[in-house]
Amino acid sequence: MANNITEQILKLKKEKNAVILAHNYQRGEVQDIADFVGDSLELSQKAAKTDADVIVFCGVHFMAETASILNPTKTVLLPDAGAGCPMANMINSIQLRQKKQELPGYTVVTYINSTAAVKAESDYCCTSANGVKVMNTIKSDKILFVQDQYLGDFISKRTGKKMELWPGYCPTHVKITPEDINKQRTEHPKAKVVVHPECRPEVIALADEALSTSGIIRYAARPEVEELIVGTEVEILHRLHKENPGKKFYPASALAVCPNMKKITLEKILESLDMMMPVVKVPEEIRVRAKACVDKMLNVV
């Protein structure tokens, strides 16, 4: 059945000149059918450069919005309209405008895990992969970081910049605890530990490295790394095993599952391509303002 669905998807993809982009947290079978698998920064870069007419975004809503911001003439499909991001919903544009009034003169740096409307109210955008680099380009010493407080804390410690932090967080990453890390280290004493910077500071403090998902992928490929305890959404292990045969990977916590990332299935991708919906389209007035914010992120290499 899966093979038949895959064949139908590939047929429709060719007919409609579509590209399928998938995040590292997507189901394994979705990753396997994608033209490109990556983190938020890599997917944004791919979306900005694609010559496809249709972008099928296998991720969550803010990611499809970012693709729409960068490609206003293309059709962006999100196979499940309900695939949202709880963190992105922890602040809206009205709340951000109110906060900016409370902090006049502050530069607003917004995590890519945010709505287009929030990006439109921001000065800079960043991802976990380039947050430190983006912050180092900003001369202001008055910074409001929206909206992951733990990523903000991580960037602050790496750059020495003090920041006002919006109290948002990722419900998936906060499930990983110091006890989880210590338990896994005891069970796998030869393994290195790498975690995502959305984890709590006390978890990051126990890790060998804190890296974005793309950074974790590169770290796992190092020849000296034979066993790895991975502190992020568990589905990344599908790609790690696929690209590193013979190496051993252990999830820091089996509870680190993003239910929204799991909403997209092969069946929904097929239906989305067939029906050409649900379409994600950012209104032009918001798109133009948000694009200025996103472009600054993409310009930092």
N, C-alpha and C positions, 0 to 999 in steps of 0.2 A: 504493500500500500504506500509506504513512504517513498519508495523508488518511483512509483507512478506520480505521486504529488510532485516530487523533485523534477521529473521530466516535464510536467505541465508548467511548473514555475519557470524553468529554463526556457521553455518555448515562448511563454508570454513575455518574459524578460527581453528576449531577442526581438520579438514583434514590436514591442513598445519602446525599444531603446532605453531600457531601465538599468539602473545599477542598484545592487543590494548592499547596504552598509549595515554592519552588525557590531554592537558593543561586546566587549570581552565578557560581560555578565549574561549574555543571551544563552538560551538553551544550546547544547552542543550541536544538535541537528540544524539549528538556525545559523550558527557560526559556520558550519560545514558548507552551507549553500551560498554564503555571502561572497561577494566579490572582494570585500575587504573587511577585516575584523580589527578593531583597535579601541583606543580610549577616546575620551571626549575631544582632546586636542587633535589627534590623528584623524578622527572622523570629520571634524570641522575642516581640516585641511583638505581631505579628500572631497568633501562636499563643495568646497570653494573652487576646486579645479576640474570637477567632472564635466564631460561633454555629453553626458546622458540627458535625455529629455525628462526622464522620470527617476526620482530618488526614492527608493523604498528603504525607510529608516527603521531598522530593527533595534530599538532602544526605548527610551521614554520620551515624553512629550517635549521637554525643553530641547532635546537633541534634534528632533524634527523641526522645531521652531528655528534653531540655529541654522539648519540647512536652508530653510525658507528665507531667513535673513540674508544669507549669502547668495541665494539663487532665486531671485524674485520671478524670473520668467519660467522656471521649471516647476513641474508638479512634484510635490513632496507628499509621500504616503506614509502614514503610521499605521501598520496593520491592525493595531488595537487602539482605538481612541481613548480607552480607559487606562492606558499605560502611562501613569503619571509619576511624579517624584515628590514624596512627602517633604523632602528638604526644600525643594523649589517653592512649595506652598507655604513655607514658614515665614514668608514676607511677601507683600504685594507692593505695587507702585505707590499707593496712598501712604502706606506705612513708611516706605523709604523716603518719600517727600517730607513727611513729618519729621523723620529723624534728621534729615539734611537741614531742616529749619532749626533744629536743636543744636546742630553742629555746623554753624556757618564757616565756610572756608575750608571744609574738609574735602579731601579727594576720596571719591567712592570707588572702591575696587570690589567688583562683584564676581563671585565664583560662577563658572559657566552653568552650574546646576541651578539655574534661575530662569524665571519666565522672561519672555522678550520685553514685556512692559517694565520689568525691573532693570533689565539691561539698558533700556532706553533712558532710565533715570541715573545711570552710572557713568563714571569717567573711564574706567578700565574694566576689562574682563580678564579672567585668568582661569587656568585649569590646575589640577594638582600637579601636572607634569611641568608647568612653566610658571607657577605662582611665585616662586623665589626670584626668577629672572625678571618677571614683570614688575615685582615690587622694587627690585634694584634699579629699575629705570625711572622710578618716580622720585622726584626731588622733595616733594612735600613731606613734612614731618607730622602732618595732621591727616590721618587716614582712617576711614571707616571701612571695615571689611565685612562684606555681606556674602553668604550668610552662614557658612559653616564655621562655627567658633573654633573647632579643633584644627581644621586646616589653617585658619587664621593664626591660631596660637603657634602652629608648626612653622609657618612662614615668618612670623614675628621673631621666633627664636633663631631662625636661620639667617635673618637679615639684620637683626638688632633694632628693627623698627617697632615702636610701640603703636598699637592700633586699637581703635574702638571696635569691638567684635559684636556683631549681631548674634543673638543666642540660638542660632539654628544648628542642626546636626543631621547626620544620616542615621536613620533608625536601624539600618543593617549593620553598619560598622560599630555602633555603640554596643552591639550585642557581644562583641569580642572583648573579653576581660583579661586582666593580668593573670588571673587564675588559669585561664585557657592557655596562655602562653607558657606559663610555668609547667603546667601539666604536659603539654606537648614537648617541651624541652626535656622533661624527665623521661618521657616515652621514646624520644628520638634524640639522644644526646649528641649525635654527630651532625644533626641538621642545623642549618642557618635559619634565622627567622627574619622574614621581611613582611612589613605591614603597610597598609595604606595610610596616608596622613589624615584621613578622615577619622581614624581611630582616636580614642581618648589619649591624652598625653602620657598617662601612666602605662598604657600599652605600648606606645611608641618608644618609651624609655627602655623597655625590655627587649626591643628588636635590634637586630644587627643593622637594618636599614629601614627607612620609611620611604616608599616610592609609589608613584602612580601605577596604574595597571600596566602601562607600556614599560615603565621602569622595572616592574616585577618580571615581565616577560624577558627583558634583556638580562636582568640579574640571574634568572634561572638558566639562561643559556651559557653563562660563564663556565669554562671547563672545570674549574675547581669546585663548583657547586654540584654536589651529588645528591644531597637530600635538602629539602626546603619546607619549612613550616610557613604557610601562606595566610596572612591576616587580611583577607578581603572577601568579597562575595565569592561563594564556593565555585561558581561555574567557570571561573578563570582556570581551574584545574584541568578542564577539558582541553584547553589550548596548550597548557603547560605539558601535559602528558603527550599530546599529539606532536609537539615540536621538539620534545626532549625524551625520546625513547630510552629506557634504561635508567632514567633518573626517578627519584621518589619524591612525591609531593604530598603534604598533609595539610588539610584545612585547619586553621587555628581554632575555628569553631564551626561545627556543622549547622549552627543556628544562623550563620551569616548568609542568609538567603534574601534576595530582593524579590518579593512577589510580583512587583510591577514588571520587572525585566522578564519574568517567566510568562507573562500574559501573551506574548507573541509566539505563535506556533507556525509550522509549515502550512497548515490548513488556512490560517489567517493571512499569511503572505500570498498564497494562491488566490484567495478571495479578493484581497486588496488589489492585486494586479489585474484580476479579471474585471472587477467593478470600478477600478480606479478611484477607490475611496477606502478609508477616510483621508481626506486631504487636509494638510496643515498649511495654513496660509497666514502670514503675519501682516496685519494692516500696514499700509505704506508709511503712514506718519510715524508709527512705532518702529517699523523696520529700519528706516533711514537713521534714526537716532541710535537704535540698538547696534546697527552695523558699524557705526563709528567706534563704539565700545569694543566690539568683537574684532574689528580690524587692528586695533592696537595690540590685542592679544596675538593675532596671527603674525604681526610684524616682529614679534620678539622670538628670535631663534636661538 
